Amino acid sequence: MPTFYIIDGVKIVLYFDDHNPPHFHAIIAEYDALIRIETLEILEGDLPKSKQKKVLEWANKHKDDLQEIWDELN
């Protein structure tokens, strides 16, 4: 479970050979949100609202980087 970024304490994780659609996990404490890269839709789980806002703002600016990592791992 490689951690590629940490945003305000939230780990941004992408897995090898993961299922589609392309996504990343945002993990902090007992929270784990699975977020689709293309749309930034939360497919499963959740995050505290303040953390969710920061992660989604960051991800919006780094979609290309996240997609590139996804492509390399999968």
N, CA, C and O atoms as a CHARMM CRD file, in Angstrom:
* protein
*
  296
    1    1 MET  N      0.85000  -1.17300   0.00000 PROA 1      0.00000
    2    1 MET  CA     0.00000   0.00000   0.00000 PROA 1      0.00000
    3    1 MET  C      0.89400   1.23300   0.00000 PROA 1      0.00000
    4    1 MET  O      1.14900   1.80900   1.05700 PROA 1      0.00000
    5    2 PRO  N      1.37500   1.64600  -1.17400 PROA 2      0.00000
    6    2 PRO  CA     2.26000   2.81000  -1.24900 PROA 2      0.00000
    7    2 PRO  C      1.53000   4.12700  -0.97900 PROA 2      0.00000
    8    2 PRO  O      0.50200   4.42800  -1.58400 PROA 2      0.00000
    9    3 THR  N      2.09200   4.89200  -0.06000 PROA 3      0.00000
   10    3 THR  CA     1.60500   6.24100   0.20200 PROA 3      0.00000
   11    3 THR  C      2.38800   7.18600  -0.69100 PROA 3      0.00000
   12    3 THR  O      3.61600   7.23900  -0.61500 PROA 3      0.00000
   13    4 PHE  N      1.68600   7.93600  -1.54000 PROA 4      0.00000
   14    4 PHE  CA     2.35200   8.82100  -2.48400 PROA 4      0.00000
   15    4 PHE  C      2.38300  10.26600  -2.01800 PROA 4      0.00000
   16    4 PHE  O      3.31300  11.00300  -2.34600 PROA 4      0.00000
   17    5 TYR  N      1.38700  10.67500  -1.26300 PROA 5      0.00000
   18    5 TYR  CA     1.30800  12.04400  -0.76000 PROA 5      0.00000
   19    5 TYR  C      0.67200  12.00600   0.62400 PROA 5      0.00000
   20    5 TYR  O      0.00000  11.04100   0.98600 PROA 5      0.00000
   21    6 ILE  N      0.89400  13.06500   1.38700 PROA 6      0.00000
   22    6 ILE  CA     0.16700  13.27800   2.64200 PROA 6      0.00000
   23    6 ILE  C     -0.33800  14.71200   2.60600 PROA 6      0.00000
   24    6 ILE  O      0.44600  15.65800   2.52400 PROA 6      0.00000
   25    7 ILE  N     -1.65300  14.86100   2.66900 PROA 7      0.00000
   26    7 ILE  CA    -2.30900  16.15700   2.59800 PROA 7      0.00000
   27    7 ILE  C     -2.99600  16.41900   3.92200 PROA 7      0.00000
   28    7 ILE  O     -3.99200  15.77400   4.25000 PROA 7      0.00000
   29    8 ASP  N     -2.46900  17.35800   4.67800 PROA 8      0.00000
   30    8 ASP  CA    -3.04800  17.72900   5.97300 PROA 8      0.00000
   31    8 ASP  C     -3.28900  16.48900   6.85000 PROA 8      0.00000
   32    8 ASP  O     -4.33100  16.36100   7.49400 PROA 8      0.00000
   33    9 GLY  N     -2.31500  15.59100   6.85900 PROA 9      0.00000
   34    9 GLY  CA    -2.40800  14.39100   7.68100 PROA 9      0.00000
   35    9 GLY  C     -3.12600  13.22100   7.03200 PROA 9      0.00000
   36    9 GLY  O     -3.16400  12.13100   7.60500 PROA 9      0.00000
   37   10 VAL  N     -3.69600  13.42200   5.84800 PROA 10     0.00000
   38   10 VAL  CA    -4.42200  12.36900   5.14300 PROA 10     0.00000
   39   10 VAL  C     -3.47000  11.70600   4.14500 PROA 10     0.00000
   40   10 VAL  O     -2.89100  12.38100   3.29400 PROA 10     0.00000
   41   11 LYS  N     -3.31100  10.39500   4.25200 PROA 11     0.00000
   42   11 LYS  CA    -2.45700   9.65900   3.32700 PROA 11     0.00000
   43   11 LYS  C     -3.18900   9.44100   2.01000 PROA 11     0.00000
   44   11 LYS  O     -4.35100   9.03500   1.99100 PROA 11     0.00000
   45   12 ILE  N     -2.49500   9.71500   0.91100 PROA 12     0.00000
   46   12 ILE  CA    -3.02200   9.44800  -0.42600 PROA 12     0.00000
   47   12 ILE  C     -2.33000   8.17900  -0.90900 PROA 12     0.00000
   48   12 ILE  O     -1.12000   8.16300  -1.13000 PROA 12     0.00000
   49   13 VAL  N     -3.11800   7.11500  -1.06900 PROA 13     0.00000
   50   13 VAL  CA    -2.59300   5.77700  -1.32800 PROA 13     0.00000
   51   13 VAL  C     -3.16800   5.24200  -2.63900 PROA 13     0.00000
   52   13 VAL  O     -4.35900   5.38800  -2.91400 PROA 13     0.00000
   53   14 LEU  N     -2.30500   4.62100  -3.44000 PROA 14     0.00000
   54   14 LEU  CA    -2.74500   3.89300  -4.62200 PROA 14     0.00000
   55   14 LEU  C     -2.16600   2.49300  -4.53400 PROA 14     0.00000
   56   14 LEU  O     -1.02100   2.31100  -4.12200 PROA 14     0.00000
   57   15 TYR  N     -2.95900   1.50900  -4.92000 PROA 15     0.00000
   58   15 TYR  CA    -2.56500   0.10900  -4.81500 PROA 15     0.00000
   59   15 TYR  C     -2.13200  -0.45000  -6.17000 PROA 15     0.00000
   60   15 TYR  O     -2.59300   0.01200  -7.21300 PROA 15     0.00000
   61   16 PHE  N     -1.25200  -1.44000  -6.14900 PROA 16     0.00000
   62   16 PHE  CA    -0.86200  -2.16500  -7.34700 PROA 16     0.00000
   63   16 PHE  C     -2.02200  -3.04200  -7.80200 PROA 16     0.00000
   64   16 PHE  O     -2.72900  -3.62000  -6.97600 PROA 16     0.00000
   65   17 ASP  N     -2.21500  -3.14000  -9.10400 PROA 17     0.00000
   66   17 ASP  CA    -3.22500  -4.02200  -9.69300 PROA 17     0.00000
   67   17 ASP  C     -4.59600  -3.86700  -9.04900 PROA 17     0.00000
   68   17 ASP  O     -5.25600  -4.86000  -8.74000 PROA 17     0.00000
   69   18 ASP  N     -5.02100  -2.64100  -8.84900 PROA 18     0.00000
   70   18 ASP  CA    -6.32000  -2.36600  -8.22300 PROA 18     0.00000
   71   18 ASP  C     -7.42100  -2.41300  -9.28800 PROA 18     0.00000
   72   18 ASP  O     -7.13900  -2.38300 -10.48600 PROA 18     0.00000
   73   19 HSD  N     -8.66100  -2.48400  -8.84100 PROA 19     0.00000
   74   19 HSD  CA    -9.82400  -2.56700  -9.73200 PROA 19     0.00000
   75   19 HSD  C    -10.15400  -1.20100 -10.32400 PROA 19     0.00000
   76   19 HSD  O     -9.78500  -0.16200  -9.77800 PROA 19     0.00000
   77   20 ASN  N    -10.85700  -1.22900 -11.44900 PROA 20     0.00000
   78   20 ASN  CA   -11.35100   0.00800 -12.06900 PROA 20     0.00000
   79   20 ASN  C    -12.60500   0.48000 -11.35600 PROA 20     0.00000
   80   20 ASN  O    -13.23700  -0.32600 -10.67300 PROA 20     0.00000
   81   21 PRO  N    -12.99500   1.72300 -11.47300 PROA 21     0.00000
   82   21 PRO  CA   -12.36100   2.79600 -12.22600 PROA 21     0.00000
   83   21 PRO  C    -11.11100   3.29500 -11.51200 PROA 21     0.00000
   84   21 PRO  O    -10.93300   3.03700 -10.32200 PROA 21     0.00000
   85   22 PRO  N    -10.23200   4.01600 -12.24000 PROA 22     0.00000
   86   22 PRO  CA    -9.03700   4.57300 -11.60800 PROA 22     0.00000
   87   22 PRO  C     -9.41100   5.43300 -10.39200 PROA 22     0.00000
   88   22 PRO  O    -10.26000   6.32000 -10.47400 PROA 22     0.00000
   89   23 HSD  N     -8.75200   5.14400  -9.26700 PROA 23     0.00000
   90   23 HSD  CA    -9.09800   5.82300  -8.01800 PROA 23     0.00000
   91   23 HSD  C     -7.89500   5.84200  -7.08400 PROA 23     0.00000
   92   23 HSD  O     -6.87800   5.19500  -7.33100 PROA 23     0.00000
   93   24 PHE  N     -8.04000   6.59800  -6.01000 PROA 24     0.00000
   94   24 PHE  CA    -7.05600   6.58700  -4.93400 PROA 24     0.00000
   95   24 PHE  C     -7.79800   6.48900  -3.61500 PROA 24     0.00000
   96   24 PHE  O     -9.00000   6.74400  -3.53800 PROA 24     0.00000
   97   25 HSD  N     -7.06800   6.11900  -2.59000 PROA 25     0.00000
   98   25 HSD  CA    -7.62400   6.05300  -1.24700 PROA 25     0.00000
   99   25 HSD  C     -7.08000   7.23100  -0.44800 PROA 25     0.00000
  100   25 HSD  O     -5.89100   7.54100  -0.52100 PROA 25     0.00000
  101   26 ALA  N     -7.93700   7.87400   0.30100 PROA 26     0.00000
  102   26 ALA  CA    -7.54500   8.93100   1.23500 PROA 26     0.00000
  103   26 ALA  C     -7.81600   8.36400   2.62900 PROA 26     0.00000
  104   26 ALA  O     -8.96000   8.07600   2.98000 PROA 26     0.00000
  105   27 ILE  N     -6.74600   8.20900   3.42100 PROA 27     0.00000
  106   27 ILE  CA    -6.85000   7.48500   4.69300 PROA 27     0.00000
  107   27 ILE  C     -6.32800   8.34200   5.84000 PROA 27     0.00000
  108   27 ILE  O     -5.22500   8.88700   5.77800 PROA 27     0.00000
  109   28 ILE  N     -7.13400   8.44900   6.87600 PROA 28     0.00000
  110   28 ILE  CA    -6.71000   9.08700   8.12500 PROA 28     0.00000
  111   28 ILE  C     -7.48600   8.42800   9.26500 PROA 28     0.00000
  112   28 ILE  O     -8.71100   8.31700   9.21900 PROA 28     0.00000
  113   29 ALA  N     -6.75900   8.00000  10.27000 PROA 29     0.00000
  114   29 ALA  CA    -7.35200   7.32500  11.43800 PROA 29     0.00000
  115   29 ALA  C     -8.29200   6.21600  10.97000 PROA 29     0.00000
  116   29 ALA  O     -7.87800   5.33800  10.21300 PROA 29     0.00000
  117   30 GLU  N     -9.54700   6.24400  11.40600 PROA 30     0.00000
  118   30 GLU  CA   -10.49700   5.19300  11.04700 PROA 30     0.00000
  119   30 GLU  C    -11.23700   5.47500   9.74000 PROA 30     0.00000
  120   30 GLU  O    -12.12900   4.71800   9.35800 PROA 30     0.00000
  121   31 TYR  N    -10.87800   6.54100   9.06400 PROA 31     0.00000
  122   31 TYR  CA   -11.53900   6.92500   7.81100 PROA 31     0.00000
  123   31 TYR  C    -10.74000   6.42700   6.61200 PROA 31     0.00000
  124   31 TYR  O     -9.50900   6.46300   6.61000 PROA 31     0.00000
  125   32 ASP  N    -11.46200   5.96100   5.58900 PROA 32     0.00000
  126   32 ASP  CA   -10.84800   5.53200   4.34100 PROA 32     0.00000
  127   32 ASP  C    -11.85000   5.81700   3.22700 PROA 32     0.00000
  128   32 ASP  O    -12.88600   5.16000   3.12700 PROA 32     0.00000
  129   33 ALA  N    -11.53000   6.80200   2.39200 PROA 33     0.00000
  130   33 ALA  CA   -12.40600   7.15100   1.27800 PROA 33     0.00000
  131   33 ALA  C    -11.75400   6.70600  -0.02500 PROA 33     0.00000
  132   33 ALA  O    -10.56700   6.94500  -0.24600 PROA 33     0.00000
  133   34 LEU  N    -12.52800   6.06500  -0.87900 PROA 34     0.00000
  134   34 LEU  CA   -12.08600   5.66100  -2.20300 PROA 34     0.00000
  135   34 LEU  C    -12.62000   6.71500  -3.16200 PROA 34     0.00000
  136   34 LEU  O    -13.83300   6.88700  -3.28000 PROA 34     0.00000
  137   35 ILE  N    -11.71800   7.42900  -3.85500 PROA 35     0.00000
  138   35 ILE  CA   -12.09700   8.59300  -4.65700 PROA 35     0.00000
  139   35 ILE  C    -11.71000   8.37000  -6.11200 PROA 35     0.00000
  140   35 ILE  O    -10.54900   8.09300  -6.41500 PROA 35     0.00000
  141   36 ARG  N    -12.67000   8.49000  -7.00200 PROA 36     0.00000
  142   36 ARG  CA   -12.43000   8.32900  -8.43900 PROA 36     0.00000
  143   36 ARG  C    -11.59200   9.50100  -8.93500 PROA 36     0.00000
  144   36 ARG  O    -11.90400  10.65600  -8.64400 PROA 36     0.00000
  145   37 ILE  N    -10.54100   9.21200  -9.67200 PROA 37     0.00000
  146   37 ILE  CA    -9.61600  10.25700 -10.11600 PROA 37     0.00000
  147   37 ILE  C    -10.29400  11.21300 -11.10200 PROA 37     0.00000
  148   37 ILE  O    -10.17300  12.42900 -10.95800 PROA 37     0.00000
  149   38 GLU  N    -10.99600  10.68700 -12.08700 PROA 38     0.00000
  150   38 GLU  CA   -11.56400  11.51300 -13.15100 PROA 38     0.00000
  151   38 GLU  C    -12.58300  12.52800 -12.64300 PROA 38     0.00000
  152   38 GLU  O    -12.55500  13.69200 -13.04400 PROA 38     0.00000
  153   39 THR  N    -13.48000  12.09200 -11.76300 PROA 39     0.00000
  154   39 THR  CA   -14.59000  12.94900 -11.33800 PROA 39     0.00000
  155   39 THR  C    -14.46500  13.45900  -9.90700 PROA 39     0.00000
  156   39 THR  O    -15.19100  14.36600  -9.49900 PROA 39     0.00000
  157   40 LEU  N    -13.53900  12.87200  -9.14400 PROA 40     0.00000
  158   40 LEU  CA   -13.36300  13.15600  -7.71100 PROA 40     0.00000
  159   40 LEU  C    -14.59200  12.78800  -6.88900 PROA 40     0.00000
  160   40 LEU  O    -14.80800  13.31600  -5.79800 PROA 40     0.00000
  161   41 GLU  N    -15.38300  11.88700  -7.42400 PROA 41     0.00000
  162   41 GLU  CA   -16.53800  11.35100  -6.70400 PROA 41     0.00000
  163   41 GLU  C    -16.05000  10.36800  -5.64100 PROA 41     0.00000
  164   41 GLU  O    -15.17600   9.54300  -5.90700 PROA 41     0.00000
  165   42 ILE  N    -16.60900  10.45700  -4.45200 PROA 42     0.00000
  166   42 ILE  CA   -16.29500   9.49000  -3.40600 PROA 42     0.00000
  167   42 ILE  C    -17.14800   8.25300  -3.65800 PROA 42     0.00000
  168   42 ILE  O    -18.37100   8.28200  -3.52100 PROA 42     0.00000
  169   43 LEU  N    -16.47700   7.16700  -4.02900 PROA 43     0.00000
  170   43 LEU  CA   -17.16900   5.93200  -4.39400 PROA 43     0.00000
  171   43 LEU  C    -17.52400   5.08400  -3.18100 PROA 43     0.00000
  172   43 LEU  O    -18.55100   4.40600  -3.16300 PROA 43     0.00000
  173   44 GLU  N    -16.66100   5.12900  -2.16100 PROA 44     0.00000
  174   44 GLU  CA   -16.88400   4.36200  -0.92700 PROA 44     0.00000
  175   44 GLU  C    -16.25600   5.10900   0.22500 PROA 44     0.00000
  176   44 GLU  O    -15.30500   5.86700   0.03900 PROA 44     0.00000
  177   45 GLY  N    -16.78500   4.89700   1.41500 PROA 45     0.00000
  178   45 GLY  CA   -16.19900   5.46300   2.62000 PROA 45     0.00000
  179   45 GLY  C    -16.45300   6.95300   2.76200 PROA 45     0.00000
  180   45 GLY  O    -17.28800   7.53800   2.07200 PROA 45     0.00000
  181   46 ASP  N    -15.70200   7.54600   3.68300 PROA 46     0.00000
  182   46 ASP  CA   -15.83900   8.97500   3.91200 PROA 46     0.00000
  183   46 ASP  C    -14.60700   9.50800   4.62700 PROA 46     0.00000
  184   46 ASP  O    -13.72200   8.75900   5.04100 PROA 46     0.00000
  185   47 LEU  N    -14.58100  10.83600   4.75700 PROA 47     0.00000
  186   47 LEU  CA   -13.53800  11.56400   5.47900 PROA 47     0.00000
  187   47 LEU  C    -14.21300  12.62900   6.31400 PROA 47     0.00000
  188   47 LEU  O    -15.34100  13.02000   6.01400 PROA 47     0.00000
  189   48 PRO  N    -13.54500  13.11500   7.36800 PROA 48     0.00000
  190   48 PRO  CA   -14.08000  14.28500   8.06000 PROA 48     0.00000
  191   48 PRO  C    -14.21100  15.43000   7.04200 PROA 48     0.00000
  192   48 PRO  O    -13.34800  15.59200   6.17900 PROA 48     0.00000
  193   49 LYS  N    -15.25700  16.19900   7.13800 PROA 49     0.00000
  194   49 LYS  CA   -15.56500  17.23800   6.13800 PROA 49     0.00000
  195   49 LYS  C    -14.40500  18.18900   5.88300 PROA 49     0.00000
  196   49 LYS  O    -14.13600  18.52200   4.72900 PROA 49     0.00000
  197   50 SER  N    -13.70800  18.63800   6.93100 PROA 50     0.00000
  198   50 SER  CA   -12.60400  19.58800   6.72700 PROA 50     0.00000
  199   50 SER  C    -11.46200  18.93500   5.94800 PROA 50     0.00000
  200   50 SER  O    -10.83500  19.58100   5.10900 PROA 50     0.00000
  201   51 LYS  N    -11.19500  17.67700   6.22000 PROA 51     0.00000
  202   51 LYS  CA   -10.14300  16.94400   5.50500 PROA 51     0.00000
  203   51 LYS  C    -10.58400  16.64500   4.07500 PROA 51     0.00000
  204   51 LYS  O     -9.78700  16.74700   3.14300 PROA 51     0.00000
  205   52 GLN  N    -11.84500  16.28000   3.90300 PROA 52     0.00000
  206   52 GLN  CA   -12.37200  15.97700   2.57600 PROA 52     0.00000
  207   52 GLN  C    -12.21900  17.17200   1.64900 PROA 52     0.00000
  208   52 GLN  O    -11.79900  17.02000   0.50200 PROA 52     0.00000
  209   53 LYS  N    -12.55200  18.34500   2.13100 PROA 53     0.00000
  210   53 LYS  CA   -12.45300  19.54800   1.30200 PROA 53     0.00000
  211   53 LYS  C    -11.01300  19.77000   0.84700 PROA 53     0.00000
  212   53 LYS  O    -10.77600  20.04200  -0.33100 PROA 53     0.00000
  213   54 LYS  N    -10.05600  19.65900   1.75100 PROA 54     0.00000
  214   54 LYS  CA    -8.64800  19.88000   1.40800 PROA 54     0.00000
  215   54 LYS  C     -8.14600  18.82600   0.43300 PROA 54     0.00000
  216   54 LYS  O     -7.43600  19.15000  -0.51900 PROA 54     0.00000
  217   55 VAL  N     -8.50700  17.56900   0.65900 PROA 55     0.00000
  218   55 VAL  CA    -8.05900  16.49200  -0.22600 PROA 55     0.00000
  219   55 VAL  C     -8.63900  16.68000  -1.62400 PROA 55     0.00000
  220   55 VAL  O     -7.91400  16.54100  -2.60900 PROA 55     0.00000
  221   56 LEU  N     -9.91900  16.99100  -1.73200 PROA 56     0.00000
  222   56 LEU  CA   -10.54200  17.16200  -3.04300 PROA 56     0.00000
  223   56 LEU  C     -9.99100  18.37800  -3.77700 PROA 56     0.00000
  224   56 LEU  O     -9.81600  18.33100  -4.99400 PROA 56     0.00000
  225   57 GLU  N     -9.71500  19.45600  -3.06800 PROA 57     0.00000
  226   57 GLU  CA    -9.09700  20.62600  -3.69900 PROA 57     0.00000
  227   57 GLU  C     -7.70900  20.27100  -4.22700 PROA 57     0.00000
  228   57 GLU  O     -7.35000  20.63800  -5.34600 PROA 57     0.00000
  229   58 TRP  N     -6.93400  19.55700  -3.41400 PROA 58     0.00000
  230   58 TRP  CA    -5.60400  19.15000  -3.83000 PROA 58     0.00000
  231   58 TRP  C     -5.68700  18.20500  -5.03300 PROA 58     0.00000
  232   58 TRP  O     -4.96200  18.38000  -6.01300 PROA 58     0.00000
  233   59 ALA  N     -6.56400  17.21200  -4.95700 PROA 59     0.00000
  234   59 ALA  CA    -6.69200  16.21800  -6.02600 PROA 59     0.00000
  235   59 ALA  C     -7.12200  16.85300  -7.33900 PROA 59     0.00000
  236   59 ALA  O     -6.69500  16.42000  -8.40900 PROA 59     0.00000
  237   60 ASN  N     -7.95800  17.87000  -7.26300 PROA 60     0.00000
  238   60 ASN  CA    -8.39700  18.55500  -8.47500 PROA 60     0.00000
  239   60 ASN  C     -7.20500  19.15900  -9.21300 PROA 60     0.00000
  240   60 ASN  O     -7.18300  19.18500 -10.44300 PROA 60     0.00000
  241   61 LYS  N     -6.22700  19.64000  -8.47500 PROA 61     0.00000
  242   61 LYS  CA    -5.03300  20.24400  -9.06800 PROA 61     0.00000
  243   61 LYS  C     -4.02000  19.19200  -9.52700 PROA 61     0.00000
  244   61 LYS  O     -3.12300  19.50400 -10.31000 PROA 61     0.00000
  245   62 HSD  N     -4.15200  17.95200  -9.05100 PROA 62     0.00000
  246   62 HSD  CA    -3.15800  16.91400  -9.33100 PROA 62     0.00000
  247   62 HSD  C     -3.74700  15.68000 -10.01300 PROA 62     0.00000
  248   62 HSD  O     -3.19200  14.58700  -9.89900 PROA 62     0.00000
  249   63 LYS  N     -4.85800  15.84500 -10.71600 PROA 63     0.00000
  250   63 LYS  CA    -5.49600  14.71200 -11.39200 PROA 63     0.00000
  251   63 LYS  C     -4.53600  14.01700 -12.35900 PROA 63     0.00000
  252   63 LYS  O     -4.48500  12.78800 -12.41300 PROA 63     0.00000
  253   64 ASP  N     -3.77500  14.80700 -13.12400 PROA 64     0.00000
  254   64 ASP  CA    -2.86100  14.21400 -14.10000 PROA 64     0.00000
  255   64 ASP  C     -1.79600  13.36700 -13.41200 PROA 64     0.00000
  256   64 ASP  O     -1.46700  12.27700 -13.88200 PROA 64     0.00000
  257   65 ASP  N     -1.25600  13.86300 -12.30200 PROA 65     0.00000
  258   65 ASP  CA    -0.24800  13.10700 -11.55300 PROA 65     0.00000
  259   65 ASP  C     -0.84100  11.81000 -11.00200 PROA 65     0.00000
  260   65 ASP  O     -0.21900  10.75100 -11.08400 PROA 65     0.00000
  261   66 LEU  N     -2.03900  11.90200 -10.44300 PROA 66     0.00000
  262   66 LEU  CA    -2.69000  10.71600  -9.88900 PROA 66     0.00000
  263   66 LEU  C     -2.97800   9.68500 -10.97600 PROA 66     0.00000
  264   66 LEU  O     -2.78400   8.48700 -10.77200 PROA 66     0.00000
  265   67 GLN  N     -3.44400  10.15900 -12.13300 PROA 67     0.00000
  266   67 GLN  CA    -3.73400   9.24000 -13.23700 PROA 67     0.00000
  267   67 GLN  C     -2.44700   8.58700 -13.73500 PROA 67     0.00000
  268   67 GLN  O     -2.44700   7.40200 -14.06900 PROA 67     0.00000
  269   68 GLU  N     -1.36200   9.33700 -13.78800 PROA 68     0.00000
  270   68 GLU  CA    -0.09000   8.78500 -14.22600 PROA 68     0.00000
  271   68 GLU  C      0.39500   7.68200 -13.26000 PROA 68     0.00000
  272   68 GLU  O      0.87800   6.63800 -13.69800 PROA 68     0.00000
  273   69 ILE  N      0.26400   7.92200 -11.96400 PROA 69     0.00000
  274   69 ILE  CA     0.64400   6.90600 -10.98000 PROA 69     0.00000
  275   69 ILE  C     -0.24600   5.67100 -11.14500 PROA 69     0.00000
  276   69 ILE  O      0.24400   4.54100 -11.14100 PROA 69     0.00000
  277   70 TRP  N     -1.56500   5.89600 -11.29300 PROA 70     0.00000
  278   70 TRP  CA    -2.48700   4.78000 -11.49000 PROA 70     0.00000
  279   70 TRP  C     -2.05900   3.93300 -12.69400 PROA 70     0.00000
  280   70 TRP  O     -1.99900   2.70600 -12.61600 PROA 70     0.00000
  281   71 ASP  N     -1.76300   4.61600 -13.81200 PROA 71     0.00000
  282   71 ASP  CA    -1.38100   3.90700 -15.02900 PROA 71     0.00000
  283   71 ASP  C     -0.09900   3.08800 -14.81700 PROA 71     0.00000
  284   71 ASP  O      0.00700   1.97000 -15.32200 PROA 71     0.00000
  285   72 GLU  N      0.85500   3.62300 -14.09200 PROA 72     0.00000
  286   72 GLU  CA     2.09400   2.90600 -13.84200 PROA 72     0.00000
  287   72 GLU  C      1.87100   1.66500 -12.96200 PROA 72     0.00000
  288   72 GLU  O      2.50100   0.62900 -13.17000 PROA 72     0.00000
  289   73 LEU  N      0.97800   1.78200 -11.99100 PROA 73     0.00000
  290   73 LEU  CA     0.73400   0.67300 -11.05300 PROA 73     0.00000
  291   73 LEU  C     -0.19300  -0.39400 -11.62600 PROA 73     0.00000
  292   73 LEU  O     -0.16700  -1.54500 -11.19200 PROA 73     0.00000
  293   74 ASN  N     -1.00700  -0.00800 -12.59800 PROA 74     0.00000
  294   74 ASN  CA    -2.00600  -0.92600 -13.12500 PROA 74     0.00000
  295   74 ASN  C     -1.79000  -1.15200 -14.59700 PROA 74     0.00000
  296   74 ASN  O     -2.53800  -1.90200 -15.22400 PROA 74     0.00000
